[in-house]
Amino acid sequence: NIFLVDCGFPNRRQFLAPFRGVRYNLQDFAGQGNDPENVKELFNLHHASLRNVIEKIFSIFKSRFTIFKSAPPFLFKTQVELVLVFATLHNFLLFT
């Protein structure tokens, strides 16, 4: 497993953090002429985009499935399985 983390975490095994001291926020790249200028900025742009999508997904889950509004008292493995189950259920409801 790889965990997408913010710059508060170190870049280590299984933790994928953005480069520090390099443009990161999506707004920094918005508009013409603000394209990434090097590979670190490009990585940070993709990292921020992916993190934004993940945050939107969890926002949808929290509004649709109230179990996600607080930390459930389940083992970590069970919590991971819950996310997969609810993602499947959400997609089933969305596309049927």
Backbone bond lengths (Angstrom), bond angles and torsions (degrees), N, CA, C in turn:
res aa  C-N    CA-C-N  psi(-1)  N-CA   C-N-CA  omega(-1)  CA-C   N-CA-C  phi
1 N - - - 1.453 - - 1.518 110.65 -
2 I 1.299 115.20 143.00 1.459 120.83 174.79 1.523 106.89 -121.73
3 F 1.323 116.35 132.89 1.445 121.90 -178.69 1.519 109.79 -106.60
4 L 1.310 116.20 125.00 1.454 122.04 175.85 1.520 107.18 -80.19
5 V 1.331 117.31 117.05 1.467 120.93 -174.80 1.523 110.37 -124.66
6 D 1.333 115.86 162.93 1.458 119.05 177.61 1.524 109.54 -87.24
7 C 1.321 116.19 -178.67 1.464 120.21 -173.37 1.531 112.97 -70.81
8 G 1.331 118.34 -3.59 1.462 120.78 174.44 1.522 112.24 -72.67
9 F 1.314 116.97 -14.91 1.462 122.17 179.87 1.524 109.61 -104.78
10 P 1.309 116.78 150.05 1.472 119.08 175.58 1.524 110.59 -78.18
11 N 1.307 116.86 154.47 1.455 121.50 173.51 1.515 107.26 -79.71
12 R 1.309 117.51 107.20 1.452 122.02 177.62 1.513 108.77 -143.32
13 R 1.301 115.32 -177.08 1.458 120.06 -177.61 1.527 110.04 -52.69
14 Q 1.292 116.57 126.28 1.461 126.61 178.16 1.533 113.80 75.49
15 F 1.322 119.86 -3.98 1.468 122.32 177.33 1.525 107.74 -111.73
16 L 1.315 116.44 120.82 1.456 120.99 -179.20 1.523 108.37 -111.44
17 A 1.316 115.73 99.23 1.462 122.34 -178.33 1.528 109.59 -103.63
18 P 1.341 116.83 156.40 1.473 119.07 176.62 1.525 110.79 -73.21
19 F 1.332 115.69 164.32 1.461 120.64 175.32 1.522 108.83 -70.94
20 R 1.311 116.96 135.66 1.466 121.08 177.95 1.525 109.84 -82.22
21 G 1.318 114.88 148.87 1.460 119.74 177.53 1.517 113.59 73.54
22 V 1.329 116.43 14.61 1.462 122.58 -179.83 1.523 106.82 -125.93
23 R 1.336 117.19 143.51 1.473 119.78 179.54 1.515 110.38 -47.73
24 Y 1.353 115.74 138.14 1.457 119.61 -176.58 1.524 113.52 -132.81
25 N 1.313 117.60 -49.02 1.461 121.18 -172.58 1.523 111.75 -62.94
26 L 1.324 115.29 143.73 1.463 120.19 -178.71 1.526 111.65 -58.12
27 Q 1.336 116.74 -33.70 1.464 120.33 179.50 1.528 111.41 -64.13
28 D 1.328 116.96 -27.57 1.472 120.78 179.31 1.527 111.92 -66.25
29 F 1.344 115.82 -23.26 1.459 120.43 -177.84 1.524 112.49 -104.59
30 A 1.330 116.84 -1.68 1.467 120.60 -177.56 1.531 110.56 -74.21
31 G 1.300 115.47 146.92 1.461 120.13 177.28 1.511 112.59 92.05
32 Q 1.289 113.83 161.61 1.457 120.16 -178.18 1.526 110.57 -72.05
33 G 1.318 116.11 139.18 1.457 121.36 178.52 1.518 113.75 85.51
34 N 1.333 117.88 5.50 1.465 121.08 179.66 1.519 112.00 -110.27
35 D 1.321 117.02 25.55 1.464 120.62 178.95 1.524 110.03 -64.85
36 P 1.340 116.78 156.68 1.467 119.70 175.94 1.521 110.64 -58.47
37 E 1.333 115.14 140.28 1.465 120.04 -176.32 1.522 113.32 -100.70
38 N 1.340 117.45 -12.64 1.459 120.64 179.42 1.530 108.93 -154.47
39 V 1.328 116.91 177.24 1.468 120.25 -175.08 1.528 112.52 -66.84
40 K 1.326 117.77 -31.26 1.469 119.90 178.94 1.526 110.46 -68.12
41 E 1.322 117.47 -41.46 1.463 120.18 176.57 1.527 110.80 -66.37
42 L 1.325 117.08 -38.74 1.457 120.52 178.23 1.532 110.19 -63.24
43 F 1.340 116.10 -43.65 1.463 119.75 177.02 1.523 110.38 -60.14
44 N 1.331 117.22 -46.95 1.462 120.58 -179.54 1.526 112.03 -62.79
45 L 1.324 117.61 -36.21 1.464 121.04 176.91 1.527 110.32 -62.44
46 H 1.327 116.86 -46.46 1.467 120.39 179.41 1.526 110.93 -67.42
47 H 1.317 117.28 -37.98 1.469 122.15 177.54 1.527 109.53 -61.27
48 A 1.319 117.57 -47.43 1.466 122.05 -179.24 1.529 110.74 -64.97
49 S 1.328 117.11 -39.56 1.468 120.68 179.06 1.521 110.96 -64.19
50 L 1.322 116.60 -45.29 1.458 120.74 179.66 1.521 110.79 -65.14
51 R 1.319 117.16 -42.57 1.463 121.18 178.87 1.539 110.49 -62.41
52 N 1.316 117.10 -38.83 1.457 121.99 177.88 1.534 110.96 -61.91
53 V 1.331 117.23 -43.13 1.463 121.58 178.44 1.529 110.29 -63.91
54 I 1.312 116.93 -44.03 1.469 120.84 179.66 1.526 110.55 -62.22
55 E 1.319 117.76 -42.52 1.463 120.50 178.46 1.530 111.52 -63.70
56 K 1.328 117.63 -37.84 1.469 120.89 177.14 1.527 110.90 -64.89
57 I 1.328 116.22 -41.88 1.464 120.43 179.47 1.523 110.55 -61.09
58 F 1.333 117.12 -46.66 1.459 119.36 -179.78 1.524 111.81 -68.14
59 S 1.306 117.96 -28.93 1.457 120.71 174.28 1.526 110.18 -64.85
60 I 1.320 116.63 -43.10 1.470 121.10 176.61 1.519 110.04 -63.17
61 F 1.330 116.95 -45.54 1.465 120.27 179.44 1.522 111.24 -59.85
62 K 1.325 117.21 -43.57 1.471 120.49 -178.77 1.518 111.51 -63.02
63 S 1.324 116.84 -36.85 1.463 118.97 -179.61 1.525 111.77 -76.57
64 R 1.319 116.98 -29.27 1.462 120.33 -176.38 1.526 112.67 -92.16
65 F 1.326 117.54 -36.14 1.466 122.45 -176.44 1.528 108.27 -123.92
66 T 1.307 116.59 104.30 1.471 121.27 -171.98 1.528 113.85 -65.05
67 I 1.314 118.43 -15.48 1.456 120.31 178.73 1.534 111.29 -61.44
68 F 1.334 117.24 -22.72 1.467 121.24 -178.93 1.529 113.59 -85.89
69 K 1.327 118.15 -2.43 1.470 120.20 -178.35 1.522 112.79 -74.54
70 S 1.314 117.42 -19.82 1.461 121.09 176.65 1.520 107.93 -139.01
71 A 1.312 115.19 166.94 1.462 119.52 -179.70 1.530 109.07 -70.69
72 P 1.332 117.84 114.08 1.458 119.26 -179.01 1.530 111.10 -70.90
73 P 1.338 116.53 148.25 1.468 119.98 -176.97 1.524 112.50 -83.46
74 F 1.315 117.53 44.50 1.455 121.86 -178.05 1.518 109.68 -110.59
75 L 1.323 115.63 160.33 1.460 120.29 173.90 1.526 109.56 -60.65
76 F 1.325 116.29 154.75 1.460 121.00 -178.54 1.530 110.78 -56.26
77 K 1.330 116.68 -42.91 1.468 120.44 -179.71 1.535 110.52 -59.48
78 T 1.314 117.01 -41.53 1.462 121.39 178.53 1.522 110.72 -65.40
79 Q 1.343 116.88 -39.01 1.465 120.19 178.34 1.525 110.93 -62.64
80 V 1.322 116.52 -41.21 1.470 120.62 177.75 1.525 109.58 -61.68
81 E 1.325 116.67 -44.09 1.459 120.20 179.51 1.530 111.36 -64.48
82 L 1.344 116.66 -36.23 1.469 119.79 177.64 1.527 111.36 -61.42
83 V 1.320 116.63 -42.53 1.468 120.19 178.88 1.524 109.67 -60.66
84 L 1.329 117.30 -44.30 1.462 120.32 179.68 1.530 111.56 -65.21
85 V 1.322 117.19 -41.58 1.464 121.17 179.22 1.526 110.56 -63.57
86 F 1.344 116.64 -47.11 1.457 119.10 -178.14 1.523 112.07 -70.12
87 A 1.336 117.61 -31.39 1.470 119.73 175.17 1.524 109.69 -64.55
88 T 1.316 116.33 -42.52 1.467 120.62 177.43 1.521 110.63 -63.74
89 L 1.323 116.37 -46.11 1.471 120.94 179.03 1.528 111.28 -61.80
90 H 1.335 116.31 -43.48 1.465 120.42 178.52 1.526 110.70 -59.30
91 N 1.326 116.73 -47.51 1.472 120.95 -179.97 1.526 111.36 -64.26
92 F 1.316 116.94 -38.27 1.467 120.84 177.67 1.519 110.51 -62.44
93 L 1.334 116.29 -46.30 1.471 120.56 179.99 1.520 111.40 -67.11
94 L 1.315 116.32 -36.21 1.464 121.43 -177.98 1.526 112.00 -69.07
95 F 1.319 116.89 -38.21 1.461 120.40 -171.88 1.521 113.97 -105.78
96 T 1.335 117.88 15.58 1.461 118.87 176.55 1.517 110.30 -115.76
